[in-house]
Amino acid sequence: MLKKLIDGNRVALIGPSPHLKNSNNGSFIDSFDTVIRINELGVSESLIDDYGSKTNVAFLTLTEQSVPVYKEMIKKLDLNSLNLIVHPRDKLNFNPYEKTYSKKSSFEYFNELNLNIDLFQIEKPSFEERCEYFSCFPTTGALAIQEILNYDFESLYICGFSFYTTKYKWNEGRKNFMKAYSGNISEHNIRKPGHDINNEVLSLKKLIAENINRNISGDNLFKKIILSKSNVYFKTKQFFNYNINIDNFKNILKLTIRKLKL
């Protein structure tokens, strides 16, 4: 099914970064044959003008923690254009660094969503092999890019990925849904990642360079961070965001106080 939705088509891969807000990019995104989103089943109505309304494929990490978030999305989003869900990690969410597995399989978590939509489980290469490629535990977005490059698309447009260089990780719609994950968004949405984003960016730059003759484009941030031969822009933004970041200091202080109260 994924091959059918990508081969010969103009494909847009859209991340949930807040930097697309006020871009008025929605109609452009919806003009693509296939629109793929990351850990989102669709788009909140208030964000359609900037993020588009169409979602044909959703790359989802199906875990015990994520299922409540997706259930909230199912209640509130229009899923009429959704044809396929892709789980890009191991069937039992094997973590090669911690040597742990999830309690249930991706298929069991998917069944809890009660969706009449196909599920595609990526099995080769294994998640452990993909971790080795990225030299880290890769984000769902990175895994999606790697998988899409295996197919024969007419063109690929990538936007909505800030690689944690914006003030917040997600747009308002995704942020509100993430409350189902923790009950309190403050500890999750500040920009600092839980992934080794440095190795991920370097690996993606290499991956895209290996596909340089294909029709791949992106928004300004993707061009500056991934399509650029230099890594200066990313490292500069990263330095200021992580080291001169009042919002992050405030968040760390809040989390510290919360832990002390416990």
N, C-alpha and C positions, 0 to 999 in steps of 0.2 A: 504493500500500500504506500509506504513512504517513497519508494522508487517511482511509482506512478504519479505521485503528487509533485515530484521534483524534476524528473527527467523531461527535458525539452521545455521547461517552464521558466518564467521570470519569477524568482523567489525572493521574498523579503523576510529577513530574520530580525525580530524586534525584541529588544530587551526592555526591562522595566525602569531604567534609569530616569530620574526626574528631569534631566536636561532637555528632554523633548517637549516639556511644558511650554506652551505659547509658540511652538514651532509651526503650527498650522500644517503639519505634515500628514494629517490623517487621510486625505483624499489620495495623495501620492502613494501611501502605503497600501490602501485598498485597491489601487490600480494593478497590483501584482497578481499573477495567476495563483500563487500559493503564498500565504502569510503564516509564518511560524513564530510562536511566542515561547518565552522561557518562564517556566513555573507560573504561568498564567493561563487560565482556560478561556479568557476573553478580556474585554476592556470595559472599565466602568464608563457609564454614559457620559459623565462629565469630562472624560479624557479623549473621547472619540475624535474630536477635531485635531488633536495632536498625535494620537497613537493609532488612529484608524479603528474601524469597527469589525473588520474581518479577522477570523482566526481559523485557519484550516488544520493546523497541526500544533499541538502543545507538547513541548518537552518538559516532563514533570519528574521530579524526584519523589517516588512513591515510598514514603516512610510513615511510621507511626505518628511522628510530629507534624508531617505535612498534610495528612488526610483531613484533619479538621479545617485547615485553611481552604483546601479545594472544595470541601462541602459548603463552606460559606460562599465561595465563588459560584458554585452550581445554583445556589438559591437566588443569586442577585444578578448574574450575567446572562446575556443572550448567547446561547451555544449553538444556534442554528447552523452556522457555517463550519462547525468543528467536525472533522472527519477522522482524526487519528490522534492518539496520545502515544508518546514515545517515552519509555523509561530508559535513560542512558547509562544507568549504573548496573551493577551486578544484581541478579535476580533476588538474592538475599541481602543486598546492600553490603556486601563484604567490604570492610575497611582494611586495606592492606597494611596500614600503619599501626592501627590498634588491634588488628586481628580479631575483629568483632563482626557479628552478623545481626541482622534485624530479626525480630520475633516471628515475622511472617514474610512470605514472598511478595514480590511486587504485584503478582497476579491477585493475591488475596487482598492487598491494600486497594488495588484497582477495583475489585468487586465491591468493596465497601462504598464506593462512590455511586454505584447503581447507574452507570452511564451506558447507553446503548450505542457505544462507539468502540472501534477496534483499538487494541493495545499492541504496540510493537516493542518487544524487549530486545535491546541490543546485546548480543552475546559475544560477537567477535569484532574487533579484538576484545579480550576480557577487560574488565575495569582495572584490574591490576596492571595490565599491559599499558593501558591508557594513562594511568598514574605515572608509570615509568617514562612514558613519552613526555609528559608535561613536567616531570620532576617535582610533582606536588599532587595534592588532592584537588583535581580540577573542578571548576564551577560547572553548573549545568549548561551555561552559555558556551563555554569552551568546548564541552563535549558535543554540543549541537553543531558548532562550526566544523569540528573534526568529522562528524558523521555526514553532514550535508556535502562536504567536499568529495565524498565517495561517489556522488551521483552526477549525472550529466545534465545539469541545469543550463538554461540559455543564459541567464544572468543571475547574480546573487548580490542583493543589497542588504547591508548590515547596519543597523542603527539602534540606539537606546542602550548602548553599553558604555558606561563611564569608566569601568575598571577601577571603581572606588575613588574617582578623582572629583566627585561632586559632594556637596555638603551632606546629602543623604543618599542612601543606597537606592531607594525605590521611589516611584511616583506615589501620589496620594492614594490612588486606588489600591495598589499593592500594599501600601503601608497599613491601610485600614483592615484589609483582609488578614494581615499578619498578626493582628490582635488575637485571632483565634489560636495562634501558635503559642503566645506567651501571656496574653492578657494585658500586657503592658509593652507598648511599642518602643519606649525610650531606650531599652537596652539593646535593641536590634537595628534601628534604622540609622544611627550615626555611621558615617562613611567608612570607618576603618574595617577592613575585611577579616573574615575568619579563614581565608584561604591565602596561600602563598602566591599573591597576585604578581609578584616580580617574575617568578619562573613561568607563570602562565602567560604573561604578556610576551616574554621572550620566545616561548614555544609557539604562540600564535603567530608572531611575526615570521618565524621560520616556516610555519605551515603555510601561511599565505604566500610567502616568497616562492615556495615550491610549486604554487599554483598561479604564478604571476601572469601566465598567458591566458588565463581564463577571465571571463567578464565579471570581476568582483569589484564592488564599490561600497561606499559607506558614508555615514554622516561625518561632520567635521571632526568629532572626537575620535571616531574610528580611523579616520585618515591620519590624524595627528599621532595617535598612539600605536596603531597596528600597521597601517599602510606606509607609514614613514620609515625611511631607512635608519633614521636616528631615534634614540631612546631619550633624548634630552627633555622633550616636552613632558613625557610621562614622569620621569624622575623628578623634575622640577615641581610639577603639580603634587606629586606624592610627598615630597619634602614639606611643602607648605601645609598640605592637608593633615599630615600626621604629626608634625612637630610645632607648627604655629597654628593651632586649631583650638580656639576657645570653646567651641561646641563640644569637642571631644573631651577636653579637660573637665567641663561641666558634667558630661555624661559619666566619666570615670568617677568623679566625686559622688554623684548620685548613687551609682552602683556600690561604691565603697560604704557609704552611709547605710544603704539598704542591707548589705551583708552584715554590718556591725549590729544592726538592730535585730537580725536573726540570731 
